[in-house]
Amino acid sequence: MRPFYFLFCLLPVLATAQQADILIKNGKILDGTGNSWYYADVAVTNGKIVAIGKLTTYTASQTLDAKGLIVAPGFIDVHTHCEGDEKKNPLANNFLLDGVTTVVTGNCGSSNTNLAAYFALLDSVKMSINIASLVGHNDVRKAVMGTAMRDPNEAELQQMEAIVAKAMQDGAVGLSTGLIYIPGTYSKTSEVVRLAKVAASYGGVYASHMRDEGDSVVEAINEAIYIGRVANMPVEISHFKLSGQQNWGRSKQTVAMIAAARKEGLDVTIDQYPYTASSTNLGTLMPDWIMADGQDSIVARLSNPAIQQQVAKLMLQKLAKRKLKHFSYPVVAYFKADTTLNGKSIEQVNQIKGKPHTAKDEAYTVMEMIKQGGAQMVFHGMGDEDVKRIMQYPFNMFASDASIRQFGVGAPHPRGYGTNARVLAKYVRDEHVISLEEAIRRMTSLPAQKFQLKNRGLLKEGFAADIVVFNEATVQDLSTYEQPHQYSTGFKYVLVNGKLVIDNGQHNGTRSGMVLRK
């Protein structure tokens, strides 16, 4: 009787044994809700999380030991610019080695306008990360009006509305604007409202690079909030900051404006990169009217001595507001016409060209570079206290405002390699600006909720198995302004849709990302 009894007692155990594809053991779970960590195992099968807990009955094809490590949902970067870089580097190492498993592209008014074709391209390329996209107002406007500096007529507005509607039907998560860029800067609020209402009818988000992030930032925030209110849709204000030394400290006012809008019942949130420098194109130093109607028109205007003097005067006035004597704050990230100037400030470029060391001559150097096609720049001009104050606002998420990097190309902003690691290292571990639990919430469930990325952003049974496993004691951003092409460290394992992509800190070549259509 004893052997029979022994076998009978084993039957329930054998019956409950379960097989998983991947089993993550012994980790400290931060589930993305903002709650405190707890110890548990995570089982993954067919791209989904199937169990979380003390999984003693599970076996797996692959077991990952997460002892002493944090296990969290994959990070979601809500503000990226991936268009054109997907084929160049489908592995997207810079994002994955910073813990990012999902990105939202199409920001700042710049996107593909035919999203059906774009998503088909992504499906064929087979990326290592998940990609969702907004539809960009600037490119919609260009498709109908070029870079004309005028209001659209009714027929043109209807054409733009049709493009936005088709993009939303094809899976866009919302409408983006770049109202500081050409041709968005030529548009009136009423034009944006018309297009926003179309996106809103499909449940989309309005994501805006506002008209100004410096002296007129209050008016710009009010415009973004107004558009959301009138269009009856959620608002995301991108890379929230204060530009220019003369505006340092104003985050006390601007953060309060977001809090007041939410108290009113408006779904307004913000995102931020954790750096005191921004990155955009050199043309933002020019008056808007200079950049209208294409490169030939730009060259013609900037070849006129009278216009050159006028532009130089305006540039010097802006420089004086910053309380600077030279254009030392704009640094070349990538200048196609002469890549030897990458990493040099405009002040240094002017000296390299053998011109007098004056701000006026530097302004003329900028105009020459614009005539040669312009450049991508890094602009130093924000205060760290504002960065910290904005970071402490609870409805603020972290975003790189970066592309898929080609390692070693140009001198790009370090945010493309180290945004999340910098938050976790500098602002969580070293300076205690926010807690680890809060940082993870901002990187996961908050962006998933905002952009309606269903079944992502949480460690939860039934959710997609986008998972990061990292060492909170050693995670570190290494990318700097001087040496930007350096991957973050500390991320040991990263899973995308249940497939291991980062294994022991190295990309293994797996491309398991997918297009996330709304």
TORPADO-838221 format. One record per residue (C-alpha): residue number from 1; x, z, y. Coordinates in Angstrom, 3 decimals, padded with zeros to 6 digits. Each point is the difference from the previous one (the first is absolute). Layout:
! residues N
(node NUM (X Z Y))
...
This chain:
! residues 518
(node 1 (000.000 000.000 000.000))
(node 2 (002.861 000.701 002.414))
(node 3 (001.277 -003.631 000.297))
(node 4 (-003.566 -001.266 000.479))
(node 5 (-000.655 002.663 002.639))
(node 6 (003.252 -000.895 001.797))
(node 7 (-000.907 -003.682 000.165))
(node 8 (-003.516 000.807 001.142))
(node 9 (001.381 002.036 002.907))
(node 10 (002.193 -002.927 001.080))
(node 11 (-002.868 -002.455 000.207))
(node 12 (-001.195 000.977 003.529))
(node 13 (003.560 -000.281 001.295))
(node 14 (000.473 -003.415 -001.535))
(node 15 (-003.350 -001.137 001.338))
(node 16 (000.843 000.893 003.591))
(node 17 (003.470 -001.607 000.088))
(node 18 (-000.023 -002.750 002.637))
(node 19 (002.356 -002.840 000.864))
(node 20 (000.971 -000.957 003.570))
(node 21 (002.193 -002.763 001.385))
(node 22 (001.970 002.369 002.231))
(node 23 (000.057 003.794 000.043))
(node 24 (001.469 001.809 003.023))
(node 25 (000.894 003.527 -001.108))
(node 26 (000.663 003.319 001.749))
(node 27 (-000.463 -001.184 003.603))
(node 28 (-001.167 001.855 003.099))
(node 29 (-003.213 -001.843 000.790))
(node 30 (-000.880 -000.735 003.624))
(node 31 (-003.235 -001.891 -000.490))
(node 32 (-000.401 -001.423 003.527))
(node 33 (-002.860 002.260 001.104))
(node 34 (002.266 002.280 002.018))
(node 35 (-000.422 002.804 -002.520))
(node 36 (002.991 001.965 -001.275))
(node 37 (002.020 -001.266 -002.949))
(node 38 (-000.539 001.081 -003.601))
(node 39 (001.820 -000.698 -003.269))
(node 40 (-001.489 -002.649 -002.270))
(node 41 (000.589 -003.155 -002.019))
(node 42 (-001.459 -003.416 000.806))
(node 43 (-001.020 -002.565 -002.614))
(node 44 (-000.266 -003.690 000.874))
(node 45 (-001.720 -002.696 -002.069))
(node 46 (-000.884 -003.598 000.908))
(node 47 (000.973 000.486 003.625))
(node 48 (-002.180 003.069 000.517))
(node 49 (000.522 003.744 000.084))
(node 50 (-001.846 001.227 -003.095))
(node 51 (000.847 003.706 -000.015))
(node 52 (001.640 002.709 002.098))
(node 53 (000.796 003.471 -001.334))
(node 54 (001.961 001.648 -002.778))
(node 55 (-000.135 -003.026 -002.259))
(node 56 (001.361 001.461 -003.221))
(node 57 (-002.000 -002.367 -002.200))
(node 58 (001.230 -003.192 001.671))
(node 59 (002.763 -002.270 -001.200))
(node 60 (001.218 -003.040 001.887))
(node 61 (002.028 -003.170 -000.287))
(node 62 (002.130 001.299 002.851))
(node 63 (000.428 003.582 001.218))
(node 64 (001.425 000.850 003.423))
(node 65 (001.327 003.504 000.599))
(node 66 (-001.006 001.152 003.495))
(node 67 (001.290 003.567 -000.306))
(node 68 (000.907 001.287 003.474))
(node 69 (-001.484 -003.119 001.629))
(node 70 (-003.113 -000.751 002.049))
(node 71 (-002.571 -002.327 -001.542))
(node 72 (-002.248 -001.582 002.660))
(node 73 (-002.202 -003.051 000.557))
(node 74 (001.874 -003.120 001.062))
(node 75 (000.387 -000.153 003.768))
(node 76 (-002.160 -002.407 002.015))
(node 77 (001.570 -001.639 003.052))
(node 78 (-002.870 -001.079 002.247))
(node 79 (002.047 -001.951 002.538))
(node 80 (002.323 -002.711 -001.295))
(node 81 (000.879 -003.631 000.705))
(node 82 (000.690 -001.638 -003.374))
(node 83 (-001.088 -003.575 000.760))
(node 84 (002.757 -002.479 -000.795))
(node 85 (002.204 002.473 -001.867))
(node 86 (-001.898 000.183 -003.288))
(node 87 (001.836 -002.883 -001.686))
(node 88 (003.361 001.056 001.449))
(node 89 (-000.148 003.395 -001.674))
(node 90 (-003.031 000.585 -002.246))
(node 91 (001.639 003.195 -001.308))
(node 92 (-000.544 001.681 003.403))
(node 93 (002.800 002.469 -000.770))
(node 94 (000.018 001.519 003.480))
(node 95 (-003.599 001.182 -000.364))
(node 96 (000.156 001.180 -003.613))
(node 97 (003.228 001.951 000.498))
(node 98 (-001.790 001.769 002.854))
(node 99 (-002.907 000.921 -002.287))
(node 100 (-002.401 -002.698 001.222))
(node 101 (-002.184 -001.671 -002.624))
(node 102 (-002.636 -001.573 002.300))
(node 103 (000.256 -001.639 003.424))
(node 104 (-002.516 -001.294 002.508))
(node 105 (001.306 -003.121 001.735))
(node 106 (-001.505 -002.253 002.694))
(node 107 (000.546 002.511 002.790))
(node 108 (000.530 -000.393 003.765))
(node 109 (-002.306 -003.025 000.075))
(node 110 (002.372 -001.992 -002.213))
(node 111 (-001.225 -001.137 -003.427))
(node 112 (-000.814 -002.936 -002.181))
(node 113 (-003.351 -001.358 001.128))
(node 114 (-000.748 -001.559 -003.408))
(node 115 (000.045 003.169 -002.058))
(node 116 (-001.352 -001.693 -003.109))
(node 117 (003.113 -002.194 -000.071))
(node 118 (002.271 002.917 000.911))
(node 119 (-001.372 002.209 -002.761))
(node 120 (000.367 -002.884 -002.473))
(node 121 (003.648 -000.260 001.057))
(node 122 (000.517 003.718 -000.586))
(node 123 (-001.647 -000.255 -003.411))
(node 124 (002.381 -002.814 -000.955))
(node 125 (003.108 001.723 001.364))
(node 126 (-000.763 003.235 -001.886))
(node 127 (001.197 002.746 002.323))
(node 128 (001.351 003.402 -000.987))
(node 129 (-002.338 001.699 002.514))
(node 130 (-003.709 -000.165 000.732))
(node 131 (-000.966 -001.872 003.176))
(node 132 (-003.173 000.147 002.091))
(node 133 (-000.394 -001.949 003.230))
(node 134 (-001.743 000.097 003.327))
(node 135 (-000.899 -003.194 001.854))
(node 136 (001.903 -000.305 003.285))
(node 137 (-001.657 -000.823 003.314))
(node 138 (003.087 -001.700 001.451))
(node 139 (000.228 -002.520 -002.823))
(node 140 (-003.759 -000.541 000.006))
(node 141 (000.202 -000.752 003.736))
(node 142 (003.013 -002.296 -000.487))
(node 143 (-001.860 -001.945 -002.688))
(node 144 (-002.752 -000.782 002.504))
(node 145 (001.691 000.060 003.441))
(node 146 (003.752 -000.020 -000.530))
(node 147 (001.731 002.265 002.525))
(node 148 (-002.195 -001.004 002.924))
(node 149 (-000.210 002.626 002.746))
(node 150 (-003.765 -000.118 000.532))
(node 151 (-003.303 001.285 -001.337))
(node 152 (-001.553 -001.777 -002.993))
(node 153 (-003.211 -001.900 000.510))
(node 154 (-003.022 000.769 -002.178))
(node 155 (000.814 -002.707 -002.528))
(node 156 (003.547 001.337 -000.382))
(node 157 (-001.263 003.546 -000.389))
(node 158 (-002.329 -001.115 -002.758))
(node 159 (002.888 -001.754 -001.749))
(node 160 (002.020 003.228 000.168))
(node 161 (-002.942 002.005 -001.321))
(node 162 (-000.292 -002.398 -002.939))
(node 163 (003.695 000.420 -000.883))
(node 164 (-000.327 003.788 000.087))
(node 165 (-003.178 -000.108 -002.107))
(node 166 (001.671 -002.212 -002.630))
(node 167 (003.056 002.297 -000.112))
(node 168 (-002.216 003.034 -000.513))
(node 169 (-001.912 -001.814 -002.761))
(node 170 (003.341 -000.803 -001.642))
(node 171 (000.964 003.676 -000.062))
(node 172 (001.525 001.050 003.335))
(node 173 (-000.190 003.734 000.669))
(node 174 (-000.643 -000.476 003.706))
(node 175 (001.015 -001.597 003.294))
(node 176 (003.313 000.654 001.735))
(node 177 (001.008 -000.625 003.590))
(node 178 (003.343 -000.203 001.757))
(node 179 (-001.116 000.196 003.608))
(node 180 (003.562 000.226 001.303))
(node 181 (000.905 -003.324 -001.651))
(node 182 (-000.706 -003.636 000.759))
(node 183 (-002.768 -001.132 -000.076))
(node 184 (-001.880 003.266 -000.590))
(node 185 (001.061 001.309 003.367))
(node 186 (-001.998 -002.810 001.634))
(node 187 (-003.242 001.165 -001.613))
(node 188 (-002.600 002.183 001.663))
(node 189 (-001.571 002.995 -001.723))
(node 190 (-003.290 -001.878 -000.418))
(node 191 (001.735 -002.655 -002.126))
(node 192 (001.472 002.634 -002.317))
(node 193 (-003.385 001.715 -000.284))
(node 194 (-001.617 -003.249 -001.171))
(node 195 (002.520 -000.359 -002.832))
(node 196 (-000.003 003.705 -000.806))
(node 197 (-003.767 -000.088 -000.515))
(node 198 (000.472 -002.727 -002.606))
(node 199 (002.573 002.067 -001.883))
(node 200 (-002.235 003.065 000.337))
(node 201 (-002.890 -001.825 -001.656))
(node 202 (002.160 -000.181 -003.135))
(node 203 (001.046 003.652 000.201))
(node 204 (003.427 -000.710 001.494))
(node 205 (002.385 002.148 002.042))
(node 206 (001.163 -000.833 003.536))
(node 207 (003.792 000.504 000.062))
(node 208 (001.668 -000.471 003.364))
(node 209 (003.415 -000.286 001.522))
(node 210 (-001.398 000.938 003.386))
(node 211 (000.460 -001.768 003.335))
(node 212 (002.559 002.536 001.167))
(node 213 (001.930 002.913 -001.487))
(node 214 (001.682 001.087 003.206))
(node 215 (-001.228 000.438 003.558))
(node 216 (-003.553 -001.230 -000.736))
(node 217 (-000.346 001.615 -003.420))
(node 218 (-003.112 002.009 000.952))
(node 219 (-001.887 -003.140 000.993))
(node 220 (001.155 -001.709 -003.202))
(node 221 (-001.207 002.862 -002.208))
(node 222 (-003.350 -000.013 001.788))
(node 223 (-000.347 -003.729 -000.662))
(node 224 (000.695 000.427 -003.725))
(node 225 (-002.505 002.844 -000.263))
(node 226 (-002.565 -002.002 001.977))
(node 227 (000.322 -002.973 -002.362))
(node 228 (-000.604 002.264 -002.988))
(node 229 (-002.968 001.641 001.667))
(node 230 (-001.687 -003.274 001.016))
(node 231 (000.756 -001.789 -003.276))
(node 232 (-000.997 003.118 -001.984))
(node 233 (003.090 -000.013 -002.200))
(node 234 (002.985 002.204 -000.889))
(node 235 (003.043 -000.264 002.272))
(node 236 (003.672 000.250 -000.937))
(node 237 (002.426 000.177 002.936))
(node 238 (003.337 -001.270 -001.192))
(node 239 (003.488 001.499 000.418))
(node 240 (-001.299 002.612 002.435))
(node 241 (002.727 000.857 002.511))
(node 242 (001.115 000.325 003.624))
(node 243 (002.431 -002.682 001.135))
(node 244 (002.390 000.511 002.884))
(node 245 (001.798 003.110 001.156))
(node 246 (-002.456 000.332 002.885))
(node 247 (-002.811 000.610 -002.523))
(node 248 (001.634 002.662 -002.133))
(node 249 (-002.298 002.984 -000.466))
(node 250 (-003.251 -001.914 000.435))
(node 251 (-000.834 000.392 -003.699))
(node 252 (-001.732 003.243 001.017))
(node 253 (-002.548 -002.200 001.745))
(node 254 (-000.169 -002.914 -002.436))
(node 255 (-000.417 002.053 -003.179))
(node 256 (-002.762 001.949 001.716))
(node 257 (-001.796 -003.299 000.669))
(node 258 (-000.090 -000.771 -003.733))
(node 259 (-001.232 003.507 -000.794))
(node 260 (-002.764 -000.374 002.612))
(node 261 (-001.108 -003.345 -001.443))
(node 262 (-000.259 001.507 -003.469))
(node 263 (-001.971 002.940 001.388))
(node 264 (-002.395 -002.568 001.445))
(node 265 (-000.496 -001.303 -003.541))
(node 266 (002.205 -003.094 000.163))
(node 267 (002.180 -000.765 -003.016))
(node 268 (003.283 -000.361 001.883))
(node 269 (003.352 000.570 -001.692))
(node 270 (003.593 -000.856 000.847))
(node 271 (003.247 -000.879 -001.731))
(node 272 (003.619 000.632 000.938))
(node 273 (003.563 -000.777 -000.988))
(node 274 (002.339 003.030 000.235))
(node 275 (002.597 -001.479 002.348))
(node 276 (000.726 -000.018 003.729))
(node 277 (000.556 -003.766 000.102))
(node 278 (-002.502 -002.813 -000.424))
(node 279 (000.550 -003.568 -001.151))
(node 280 (-001.616 -003.161 001.266))
(node 281 (000.901 -003.343 001.525))
(node 282 (002.063 -000.577 003.126))
(node 283 (-002.896 -001.797 001.680))
(node 284 (-001.701 003.329 000.700))
(node 285 (002.475 000.405 002.872))
(node 286 (-001.477 -003.097 001.662))
(node 287 (-003.142 -000.186 002.163))
(node 288 (-002.888 -001.246 -002.153))
(node 289 (-000.442 -003.266 001.891))
(node 290 (003.567 -001.065 -000.780))
(node 291 (-000.749 -000.147 -003.738))
(node 292 (-003.127 -002.193 000.142))
(node 293 (-000.458 -003.501 -001.457))
(node 294 (002.940 -000.243 -002.387))
(node 295 (003.800 -000.118 000.085))
(node 296 (000.296 -003.144 002.123))
(node 297 (-002.072 001.597 002.763))
(node 298 (001.998 003.248 -000.274))
(node 299 (003.289 -001.881 000.368))
(node 300 (-001.339 -001.978 002.959))
(node 301 (-001.079 003.147 001.845))
(node 302 (003.234 001.863 -000.664))
(node 303 (002.031 -003.002 001.206))
(node 304 (-001.571 000.329 003.448))
(node 305 (002.321 002.057 002.299))
(node 306 (-002.924 001.421 001.998))
(node 307 (-001.747 001.175 -003.173))
(node 308 (003.277 001.416 -001.311))
(node 309 (000.358 002.125 003.128))
(node 310 (-003.609 001.171 -000.289))
(node 311 (000.408 000.968 -003.652))
(node 312 (003.317 001.758 000.649))
(node 313 (-001.616 002.041 002.784))
(node 314 (-002.838 001.116 -002.298))
(node 315 (002.433 000.889 -002.787))
(node 316 (002.139 002.077 002.355))
(node 317 (-003.083 001.857 001.220))
(node 318 (-000.897 000.906 -003.598))
(node 319 (003.580 001.098 -000.646))
(node 320 (-000.084 002.264 003.063))
(node 321 (-003.172 001.653 -001.321))
(node 322 (001.963 000.916 -003.119))
(node 323 (002.647 001.569 002.249))
(node 324 (002.683 -002.205 -001.537))
(node 325 (002.746 -002.032 001.662))
(node 326 (000.485 -002.539 -002.782))
(node 327 (-001.948 -001.712 -002.765))
(node 328 (001.674 002.211 -002.568))
(node 329 (-003.227 000.952 -001.784))
(node 330 (-000.897 -003.448 -001.499))
(node 331 (002.260 -000.766 -002.998))
(node 332 (000.017 -003.333 -001.840))
(node 333 (-001.333 000.254 -003.558))
(node 334 (000.093 -003.717 -000.749))
(node 335 (000.885 -002.882 002.336))
(node 336 (-000.217 -003.272 -001.909))
(node 337 (001.896 -001.932 002.672))
(node 338 (003.073 002.236 -000.337))
(node 339 (-000.019 002.577 -002.796))
(node 340 (003.347 001.431 001.164))
(node 341 (-002.020 001.788 002.677))
(node 342 (-002.089 001.921 -002.567))
(node 343 (000.400 003.733 000.567))
(node 344 (001.090 -000.397 003.648))
(node 345 (-001.936 001.297 003.009))
(node 346 (-000.963 -002.390 002.790))
(node 347 (002.587 001.757 002.145))
(node 348 (002.650 -000.769 -002.631))
(node 349 (-001.214 -003.575 -000.500))
(node 350 (000.323 -000.599 003.735))
(node 351 (003.580 001.306 -000.058))
(node 352 (000.873 -002.069 -003.082))
(node 353 (-001.135 -003.075 001.929))
(node 354 (002.450 000.940 002.759))
(node 355 (-002.606 000.628 002.687))
(node 356 (000.194 002.662 002.726))
(node 357 (-000.981 003.487 -001.187))
(node 358 (-003.227 000.207 001.983))
(node 359 (-003.621 000.496 -001.021))
(node 360 (-000.962 -003.186 001.838))
(node 361 (002.425 -002.062 -002.071))
(node 362 (-001.323 001.679 -003.119))
(node 363 (-003.514 -001.104 000.973))
(node 364 (001.240 -003.583 000.247))
(node 365 (001.623 000.377 -003.424))
(node 366 (-003.381 001.015 -001.415))
(node 367 (-001.569 -003.120 001.495))
(node 368 (002.705 -002.180 -001.568))
(node 369 (-000.696 001.541 -003.414))
(node 370 (-003.744 -000.614 000.441))
(node 371 (000.753 -003.661 000.754))
(node 372 (001.964 -000.141 -003.264))
(node 373 (-003.006 001.161 -001.992))
(node 374 (000.030 003.744 000.611))
(node 375 (001.089 002.788 -002.306))
(node 376 (-001.284 002.938 -001.991))
(node 377 (001.055 003.227 001.695))
(node 378 (000.254 003.758 -000.411))
(node 379 (-001.066 001.870 003.158))
(node 380 (001.240 003.564 000.520))
(node 381 (-002.348 001.894 002.283))
(node 382 (-002.100 002.779 -001.540))
(node 383 (000.379 003.769 000.047))
(node 384 (000.392 002.087 -003.155))
(node 385 (-002.377 002.688 001.254))
(node 386 (-002.750 -002.603 000.285))
(node 387 (000.803 -001.231 -003.514))
(node 388 (-000.402 003.547 -001.331))
(node 389 (-003.178 000.741 001.952))
(node 390 (-001.641 -003.217 -001.199))
(node 391 (001.157 000.738 -003.545))
(node 392 (-001.793 003.336 -000.024))
(node 393 (-003.376 -001.641 000.675))
(node 394 (-001.881 000.146 -003.333))
(node 395 (-001.645 -003.443 000.164))
(node 396 (003.287 -001.840 000.356))
(node 397 (001.635 -001.936 -002.826))
(node 398 (003.554 -001.318 -000.368))
(node 399 (000.711 -003.725 000.182))
(node 400 (003.206 -002.007 000.157))
(node 401 (-001.126 -002.940 002.163))
(node 402 (002.505 -001.920 -002.137))
(node 403 (000.321 -003.070 -002.165))
(node 404 (001.316 -000.453 -003.517))
(node 405 (003.716 000.224 000.711))
(node 406 (002.615 -002.478 -001.114))
(node 407 (002.935 002.259 -000.681))
(node 408 (002.877 -000.654 002.402))
(node 409 (-001.864 -002.421 002.303))
(node 410 (000.019 000.838 003.720))
(node 411 (000.098 003.464 001.575))
(node 412 (-003.623 001.125 -000.447))
(node 413 (-001.612 003.291 000.905))
(node 414 (000.773 002.700 -002.626))
(node 415 (-003.709 000.736 -000.383))
(node 416 (-000.190 -002.914 -002.458))
(node 417 (002.090 001.992 -002.463))
(node 418 (-000.555 003.669 000.779))
(node 419 (-003.341 000.879 001.614))
(node 420 (-001.411 002.261 -002.721))
(node 421 (003.322 001.467 -001.096))
(node 422 (000.743 000.872 003.637))
(node 423 (-003.296 001.869 000.327))
(node 424 (000.620 001.884 -003.243))
(node 425 (003.629 000.819 000.819))
(node 426 (000.220 000.506 003.760))
(node 427 (-003.477 001.068 001.017))
(node 428 (-001.179 001.832 -003.157))
(node 429 (003.069 001.481 -001.689))
(node 430 (002.416 000.462 002.918))
(node 431 (-002.129 000.568 003.099))
(node 432 (-003.298 001.257 -001.529))
(node 433 (-002.123 -002.054 002.398))
(node 434 (-002.658 -000.468 -002.700))
(node 435 (-000.335 001.229 -003.575))
(node 436 (000.804 -002.057 -003.065))
(node 437 (-003.631 000.130 -001.153))
(node 438 (-001.169 -001.326 003.375))
(node 439 (002.622 -002.748 000.090))
(node 440 (-001.069 -001.247 -003.420))
(node 441 (-003.677 000.004 001.044))
(node 442 (000.868 -002.154 003.020))
(node 443 (001.922 -002.420 -002.218))
(node 444 (-002.669 -000.318 -002.698))
(node 445 (-003.647 001.041 000.152))
(node 446 (-000.430 -000.324 003.771))
(node 447 (001.068 -003.676 000.150))
(node 448 (-001.908 -000.798 -003.211))
(node 449 (-003.139 001.474 001.532))
(node 450 (000.494 -001.751 003.334))
(node 451 (000.475 -003.466 -001.451))
(node 452 (-002.455 000.510 -002.878))
(node 453 (002.633 -000.559 -002.695))
(node 454 (-002.209 001.185 -002.821))
(node 455 (001.443 002.023 -002.881))
(node 456 (003.359 000.428 001.733))
(node 457 (001.663 002.697 002.053))
(node 458 (-000.675 002.886 -002.399))
(node 459 (001.318 001.199 -003.337))
(node 460 (-003.349 000.042 -001.736))
(node 461 (-001.294 -001.064 -003.380))
(node 462 (-001.324 -003.556 000.163))
(node 463 (002.092 -000.895 003.065))
(node 464 (002.648 -002.730 000.031))
(node 465 (003.344 001.310 -001.239))
(node 466 (001.989 -000.518 003.201))
(node 467 (002.324 003.000 -000.282))
(node 468 (003.245 001.204 001.598))
(node 469 (002.322 002.622 -001.469))
(node 470 (002.583 001.354 002.429))
(node 471 (002.328 002.885 000.690))
(node 472 (-001.158 001.906 003.066))
(node 473 (003.448 001.622 000.360))
(node 474 (002.004 -003.231 000.052))
(node 475 (-002.343 -002.702 001.301))
(node 476 (001.748 -001.594 002.985))
(node 477 (-000.123 -003.030 002.256))
(node 478 (003.429 -001.625 000.304))
(node 479 (-000.862 -002.972 002.211))
(node 480 (001.317 000.301 003.571))
(node 481 (-000.088 -002.197 003.109))
(node 482 (003.693 -000.756 -000.498))
(node 483 (-000.243 -000.580 -003.774))
(node 484 (-003.646 -000.740 -000.767))
(node 485 (000.345 -001.616 -003.418))
(node 486 (000.008 003.160 -002.083))
(node 487 (-002.698 001.057 -002.451))
(node 488 (-001.472 003.490 000.025))
(node 489 (000.962 002.370 -002.795))
(node 490 (-001.873 002.657 -001.953))
(node 491 (-002.773 -002.148 -001.510))
(node 492 (000.696 000.145 -003.745))
(node 493 (-003.056 -001.767 -001.413))
(node 494 (-002.653 -002.232 001.566))
(node 495 (-002.961 -001.441 -001.907))
(node 496 (-002.151 -002.852 001.327))
(node 497 (-003.271 -000.580 -001.842))
(node 498 (001.288 001.979 -002.944))
(node 499 (003.279 -001.883 -000.388))
(node 500 (003.378 001.637 000.610))
(node 501 (001.683 -001.901 002.857))
(node 502 (002.602 002.467 001.283))
(node 503 (001.805 001.560 -002.971))
(node 504 (002.537 002.728 000.709))
(node 505 (000.321 -001.186 003.617))
(node 506 (000.472 -003.693 -000.838))
(node 507 (-002.397 -002.948 000.162))
(node 508 (-000.414 -001.308 -003.558))
(node 509 (-001.412 -003.397 001.011))
(node 510 (-003.620 000.736 -000.908))
(node 511 (-002.549 -001.750 002.218))
(node 512 (-003.301 001.736 -000.678))
(node 513 (-001.466 -000.010 003.513))
(node 514 (-003.325 -001.610 000.798))
(node 515 (-002.027 -001.242 002.939))
(node 516 (-002.470 002.631 001.191))
(node 517 (-003.012 -001.898 001.271))
(node 518 (-002.673 001.986 001.778))
